[in-house]
Amino acid sequence: MAEFDVDLFVIGGGSGGVRAARIAAGYGAKVMVAEEYRMGGTCVIRGCVPKKLFVIGSHVHDEIEDAVGFGWSIGQVSFDWTTLVANKDKEIARLEGAYTSNVEKSGARIVKTRAVLEDAHTIRLATGEKVTAKYILIATGGAPNHGPIVPGIEHVISSNEAFHLKELPKRIVIQGGGYIALEFAGIFAGFGSDVTVIYRGDNILRGFDEDVRKHVRAEMEKRGITIITGRTVAKVDKHGRDFTTHLSDGSSIASDQVMFAIGRHPNVGGLGLETAGVAINAANGGIQVDGWSKTSVDNIYAVGDVTHRTNLTPVAIREGHAFADTVFGKRPVQVDHATIPTAVFSQPEVGTVGLTEEEARAQFSHVDIYKTDFRPIKATMSGRDTRVLMKLVVDGVSDRVLGCHIVGDGAAEITQAVAIAVKMKATKADFDATIALHPTASEELVTMRTPSARHVRQAAE
């Protein structure tokens, strides 16, 4: 009789857990995956995918307006929120089916139930069944965090509920200044809502390059989105179907919906981590792991947002794959968390990879900045008041490109390609030697010859 029921038990059917399960099963491991909600996790069910579909839909209004400058005369148009939501739901159901099918085809077994650790090798299912496993992988992801509880918090929705609203709000207040808040601000504004963003900091997109933060804010405000910084929501009152949001400075805003998007926390509660001896990282609240994604218990691993390292779907996938390669493929792989490209599907879109100017100046003695801010060719005909920002951060000693930051249409698509060059440690001379692809916005990345700024860090006396 086998010592354990399965070789690997995965808790969580999201991107990281699914990838790990499929690769491990491909190596011949007996694998079981427990998912209590829907296969696909945050990204597929209530994150990146439905959000991107909403973003694409919200762009159509701009396209219709811009078409006039190109000779198109478009008649009366209308938008139906319920059709959008219904079609989105169909696509998400299709993707969920694909995730389920791919796991099952790999030979792994899925159980649609909650799983809790009883000890380092035993998992208790909500059905009452107990399963023993040689290895356990925790990939339960994260969940929206409403932050400090304020009076009226029960009236507030998160990004989860935003995907299933019965109707499009005419007015919405969104608290938060990160990528989720800004993406939904652009979505609702694009569909015609009056949007107000409230953020406690001095400017939106904390952690991003300062030029990116300023540019995105200016462009969003041009689109009619109100951005209020240096304040927080103190209370939310409900009056029939309307809400009054009271701010920390004593002012108030009326709306049809109030949404909080002020961060996400790792899903670590109720998993039996303490019972099994799995330690939590005191600094970030996620499961503590080493470079191999191993927890404080030798046979228990964790990947993805539950570790609160880098909360991005492709990172979770890479971590899950590396775990399976290491443990079941006997091919030790550590994930390199440096130079990860990322995008914000705000309007305008942001794509970034590598260091910000501030980070580079803190780490390198000589930093050269190449920056351009220009009107895209489409706007010359459409008449839209919008500008694109492109910025390269370069090590002034080695000439290596340390970071690239883009704001404008197609920023994410451009950044994915540029990320390869940055990862390969390309130099500014390499960029300069690349012939421009004309006429594109991205050609600016290889035609910027003169630094807009040069920084030399003074040596400590």
C-alpha positions in Angstrom: 0.0 0.0 0.0 1.3 3.5 -0.9 2.4 5.6 2.0 0.2 8.6 0.8 -3.0 8.8 -1.1 -1.5 11.3 -3.6 1.9 12.6 -4.4 0.7 16.2 -4.6 -2.3 17.9 -3.2 -3.0 21.5 -4.6 -5.2 23.8 -2.6 -6.5 26.4 -5.1 -7.5 26.0 -8.8 -6.1 29.3 -10.0 -3.4 30.0 -12.5 -0.5 29.0 -10.3 -2.1 25.9 -8.8 -3.3 24.6 -12.2 0.1 25.0 -13.8 1.8 23.2 -11.0 -0.8 20.4 -11.1 -0.5 19.9 -14.8 3.3 19.9 -14.9 3.5 17.6 -11.9 1.0 15.2 -13.4 3.1 15.3 -16.6 6.0 14.0 -14.6 3.9 11.1 -13.5 2.8 12.3 -10.1 -0.6 11.4 -8.7 -2.2 14.9 -8.2 -5.4 16.2 -6.7 -6.6 19.8 -6.9 -9.2 21.3 -4.5 -11.1 24.4 -5.6 -14.1 25.6 -3.5 -15.3 28.2 -5.9 -14.6 28.2 -9.7 -11.6 26.8 -11.6 -9.4 29.6 -13.0 -8.9 31.7 -9.9 -8.9 35.5 -9.6 -7.4 36.2 -13.0 -9.9 34.2 -15.1 -13.1 34.5 -13.0 -12.9 38.0 -11.4 -9.7 39.7 -12.4 -7.5 40.2 -15.4 -9.6 38.5 -18.1 -13.1 40.0 -17.4 -11.5 43.3 -16.5 -9.7 43.4 -19.9 -12.9 42.6 -21.7 -14.6 45.5 -19.9 -11.7 47.8 -20.8 -11.9 46.8 -24.5 -15.7 47.5 -24.4 -15.2 50.9 -22.8 -12.9 52.0 -25.6 -15.6 51.8 -28.2 -17.1 55.1 -27.3 -13.8 56.8 -28.0 -13.4 55.0 -31.3 -16.8 56.2 -32.4 -15.9 59.8 -31.5 -12.5 59.6 -33.2 -14.0 58.1 -36.3 -15.4 61.5 -37.3 -12.0 62.9 -38.0 -11.3 60.1 -40.4 -14.5 60.7 -42.5 -16.9 58.3 -40.8 -20.4 59.5 -40.0 -21.9 57.2 -37.4 -25.5 57.5 -36.5 -27.3 57.0 -33.2 -25.6 54.4 -31.0 -26.6 52.9 -27.7 -24.9 50.7 -25.1 -26.5 48.0 -23.0 -24.7 47.0 -19.8 -26.6 43.8 -19.3 -25.5 42.5 -22.7 -21.9 43.2 -21.8 -22.2 41.4 -18.5 -24.0 38.4 -20.1 -21.4 38.0 -22.9 -18.6 38.4 -20.4 -20.1 35.6 -18.3 -20.3 33.3 -21.3 -16.6 33.8 -22.0 -15.6 33.3 -18.4 -17.6 30.1 -18.3 -15.8 28.9 -21.5 -12.4 29.6 -20.0 -13.4 27.9 -16.7 -14.3 24.8 -18.7 -11.0 25.0 -20.5 -9.1 25.2 -17.2 -11.0 22.2 -15.8 -10.5 20.2 -19.0 -6.8 20.8 -19.2 -6.3 19.7 -15.6 -8.3 16.6 -16.1 -6.5 15.8 -19.4 -3.2 15.9 -17.6 -4.4 13.1 -15.3 -4.9 15.2 -12.2 -8.2 14.9 -10.2 -10.3 18.0 -9.3 -12.5 18.1 -6.2 -14.9 21.1 -5.9 -14.7 21.6 -2.2 -12.8 23.5 0.5 -9.6 21.9 1.8 -8.0 22.5 5.2 -4.7 21.2 6.6 -4.9 18.9 9.6 -1.1 18.3 9.7 1.8 18.5 7.3 0.6 15.6 5.2 -3.2 15.4 5.9 -5.9 17.5 4.2 -9.5 17.4 5.4 -12.2 18.2 2.7 -15.5 19.9 3.5 -17.1 16.6 2.3 -15.6 14.9 5.4 -13.1 13.0 3.3 -9.4 13.0 4.4 -6.6 12.8 1.9 -2.9 12.3 2.7 -0.3 13.8 0.4 3.5 13.6 0.2 3.6 17.2 -1.0 1.1 20.0 -0.5 1.0 23.2 -2.6 -1.0 26.2 -1.3 -2.2 28.4 -4.2 -5.3 30.1 -2.8 -4.5 33.6 -4.1 -5.7 36.9 -2.6 -8.9 38.8 -2.0 -10.0 42.5 -2.0 -9.0 44.4 1.2 -11.4 47.1 2.4 -8.8 48.4 4.8 -9.9 50.1 8.1 -13.6 49.5 8.7 -15.6 52.7 8.3 -19.3 53.3 9.1 -21.4 52.1 6.2 -18.8 49.7 4.9 -21.7 47.2 4.2 -22.8 49.5 1.3 -19.4 49.3 -0.4 -18.6 47.0 -3.3 -15.2 45.6 -4.4 -13.9 44.7 -7.8 -15.6 41.3 -7.4 -19.1 42.8 -7.3 -18.3 45.3 -10.0 -18.4 42.6 -12.6 -21.9 41.6 -11.7 -23.8 44.9 -11.2 -27.4 44.8 -12.4 -27.0 48.2 -14.1 -24.3 50.7 -15.0 -24.1 53.4 -12.3 -24.6 56.9 -13.5 -22.2 58.1 -10.7 -19.6 56.1 -8.9 -17.0 56.9 -6.2 -13.9 54.7 -6.1 -11.5 54.8 -3.2 -8.0 53.7 -4.2 -5.1 54.9 -6.3 -3.6 51.7 -7.5 -4.1 49.8 -10.8 -7.4 48.2 -9.9 -9.0 51.5 -8.9 -7.7 53.3 -12.0 -8.7 50.5 -14.4 -12.3 50.5 -13.1 -12.3 54.3 -13.2 -11.5 54.2 -16.9 -14.0 51.4 -17.5 -17.0 53.2 -15.9 -16.0 56.5 -17.4 -15.7 54.9 -20.8 -19.3 53.6 -20.5 -20.6 57.0 -19.5 -20.5 57.0 -15.7 -19.5 60.1 -13.7 -16.4 58.9 -11.8 -14.7 60.3 -8.7 -11.5 58.7 -7.5 -10.4 59.2 -3.8 -6.8 58.4 -2.8 -5.1 59.0 0.5 -1.6 59.6 -1.0 -0.3 62.7 -2.8 -0.7 61.1 -6.2 -2.1 57.9 -7.8 -0.1 54.8 -8.8 2.3 54.7 -5.8 5.4 52.8 -6.6 5.4 53.7 -10.3 7.8 56.2 -11.9 6.9 59.8 -11.0 6.6 60.9 -14.6 4.2 58.0 -15.3 2.1 59.0 -12.2 1.8 62.7 -13.3 1.1 61.8 -16.9 -1.7 59.3 -16.1 -3.4 61.6 -13.7 -3.4 64.5 -16.2 -4.8 62.3 -19.0 -7.5 60.8 -16.8 -8.5 64.3 -15.7 -8.8 65.3 -19.3 -11.2 62.5 -19.8 -13.5 64.0 -17.1 -12.5 61.7 -14.2 -12.3 63.6 -10.9 -9.2 62.6 -8.8 -9.1 63.7 -5.2 -5.9 63.0 -3.3 -4.8 63.4 0.3 -8.2 62.3 1.6 -9.9 59.0 2.6 -13.5 57.9 2.9 -14.7 58.4 6.5 -18.3 57.2 6.2 -20.8 56.0 3.6 -24.6 56.7 4.1 -27.4 55.1 2.0 -30.5 56.9 1.1 -32.9 54.7 -0.8 -30.8 53.8 -3.9 -28.3 56.6 -3.5 -25.2 56.9 -1.4 -23.4 59.8 0.3 -19.7 59.3 0.7 -18.2 61.5 3.5 -14.5 62.3 3.2 -11.9 62.9 5.8 -11.9 66.6 5.2 -15.6 66.9 5.9 -16.7 67.1 2.3 -19.2 64.7 0.7 -20.1 63.2 -2.7 -23.4 61.7 -3.9 -23.3 58.6 -6.1 -25.2 55.5 -7.2 -22.3 53.1 -6.2 -19.3 53.2 -3.9 -16.4 51.0 -4.6 -13.2 50.3 -2.6 -10.1 49.2 -4.4 -7.4 49.8 -1.9 -5.4 46.6 -2.1 -5.6 42.9 -1.8 -4.6 40.5 1.0 -3.4 36.9 0.8 -6.1 34.2 1.3 -4.5 32.6 4.4 -7.5 32.3 6.8 -9.1 29.1 7.6 -6.6 26.9 5.9 -5.2 25.2 9.0 -1.8 26.8 8.4 -1.1 27.1 12.2 -2.0 23.5 12.8 0.4 22.3 10.1 3.1 24.7 11.3 3.2 26.9 8.2 4.6 30.3 9.0 3.2 33.7 7.9 5.6 36.4 6.7 5.1 39.2 9.3 6.2 41.9 6.8 3.5 41.2 4.1 1.0 38.9 5.7 1.5 36.2 3.1 2.8 32.7 3.5 6.5 32.8 4.2 8.5 31.0 1.5 12.1 30.7 0.4 13.5 31.0 -3.2 12.1 27.6 -4.0 8.6 28.5 -2.8 9.1 26.2 0.1 7.3 27.2 3.4 8.6 26.6 6.9 7.4 23.0 6.5 9.6 20.9 4.2 6.9 19.3 2.2 4.5 22.2 1.9 5.0 24.9 -0.7 3.1 28.0 -1.7 3.0 30.1 -4.9 1.2 33.1 -6.3 -0.7 35.9 -4.5 -1.0 33.9 -1.2 2.7 34.5 -0.7 2.3 38.3 -1.4 5.6 38.5 -3.3 4.6 39.7 -6.7 0.9 39.6 -7.3 0.8 38.9 -11.0 -0.8 36.0 -12.8 2.2 35.2 -15.0 4.4 35.2 -11.9 2.1 32.7 -10.2 2.3 30.5 -13.3 6.1 30.7 -13.4 6.3 29.8 -9.7 3.9 26.9 -10.1 5.9 25.5 -13.0 9.2 26.0 -11.2 7.9 24.1 -8.2 6.8 21.2 -10.3 10.0 21.1 -12.2 12.0 21.2 -9.0 10.1 18.7 -6.9 8.7 16.2 -9.5 10.9 16.8 -12.6 14.2 16.7 -10.6 15.1 19.9 -12.5 15.8 22.5 -9.8 14.4 25.9 -11.0 14.3 29.2 -9.1 12.1 32.0 -10.3 13.9 35.3 -11.0 11.6 38.0 -9.6 13.7 40.8 -11.1 12.7 42.8 -14.2 9.1 41.7 -14.3 7.1 43.6 -16.9 3.7 44.9 -15.8 0.8 46.8 -17.2 -2.0 49.0 -15.9 -5.0 48.9 -18.2 -6.1 52.3 -17.2 -7.1 54.9 -19.8 -4.4 55.8 -20.9 -2.7 52.4 -20.6 0.6 51.9 -18.8 3.4 49.5 -19.6 6.6 49.3 -17.5 9.6 47.1 -17.0 12.7 47.5 -14.8 13.6 50.3 -12.5 11.9 53.7 -12.1 14.0 56.8 -12.2 13.9 57.0 -8.4 14.9 53.4 -7.9 17.8 53.7 -10.4 19.1 56.9 -8.8 19.2 55.2 -5.4 21.1 52.2 -6.8 23.4 53.6 -9.4 25.9 56.5 -9.2 25.2 57.8 -12.7 21.7 57.7 -14.3 20.7 59.1 -17.7 17.1 59.8 -18.5 15.7 59.8 -22.0 12.1 61.0 -22.2 9.6 62.1 -24.9 6.1 63.3 -24.6 4.2 63.6 -27.9 0.9 63.7 -29.7 0.2 60.3 -31.3 -0.5 60.2 -35.1 -4.1 59.2 -34.6 -4.9 62.3 -32.5 -3.7 64.6 -35.4 -6.8 63.5 -37.3 -9.2 62.7 -34.5 -8.5 65.9 -32.7 -8.4 64.1 -29.3 -6.4 66.0 -26.7 -4.1 63.2 -25.6 -0.3 62.7 -25.4 2.0 59.6 -25.2 4.9 59.4 -22.7 7.9 57.2 -23.3 10.9 57.1 -20.9 14.1 55.1 -20.7 16.2 54.9 -17.6 19.9 54.2 -18.3 23.0 53.4 -16.3 25.3 56.2 -17.2 28.4 54.1 -16.5 27.6 50.8 -18.3 25.0 52.2 -20.8 22.6 49.4 -19.8 18.9 50.2 -20.1 17.6 49.8 -16.5 13.9 50.6 -17.1 11.3 51.5 -19.7 8.1 53.3 -19.0 5.3 53.9 -21.5 1.9 55.6 -21.2 -0.4 55.5 -24.2 -2.3 53.2 -26.6 -0.6 49.8 -26.9 1.8 50.5 -24.0 1.4 46.9 -22.7 2.0 45.3 -26.1 5.1 47.4 -26.7 6.5 46.7 -23.2 6.2 42.9 -23.5 8.7 43.1 -26.4 11.0 45.7 -24.8 11.1 43.5 -21.6 13.1 41.0 -23.6 15.8 43.5 -24.3 15.8 44.8 -20.8 16.0 41.3 -19.4 19.0 40.6 -21.7 20.7 43.7 -20.4 20.6 45.6 -23.6 22.4 48.9 -23.7 21.2 52.3 -24.9 23.6 51.8 -27.9 21.7 48.6 -28.8 18.5 50.6 -28.8 20.1 53.3 -30.9 21.5 50.8 -33.4 18.0 49.4 -34.0 16.3 50.8 -37.1 13.0 52.6 -36.3 9.7 51.1 -37.4 7.9 54.0 -39.0 5.3 55.4 -38.5 4.7 54.0 -35.0 4.7 55.5 -31.5 7.2 52.9 -30.4 9.9 54.1 -32.8 10.5 56.9 -30.3 12.2 54.2 -28.1 15.1 53.9 -30.7 15.3 57.5 -31.8 15.8 59.3 -28.5 19.4 60.4 -28.7 19.8 63.3 -26.2 19.3 62.7 -22.5 16.6 64.9 -20.9 18.4 64.6 -17.6 21.7 63.3 -16.2 22.0 62.5 -12.6 25.3 62.0 -10.7 25.1 60.9 -7.1 27.4 62.8 -4.9 29.8 60.6 -2.9 29.4 60.6 0.8 31.9 62.7 2.5 
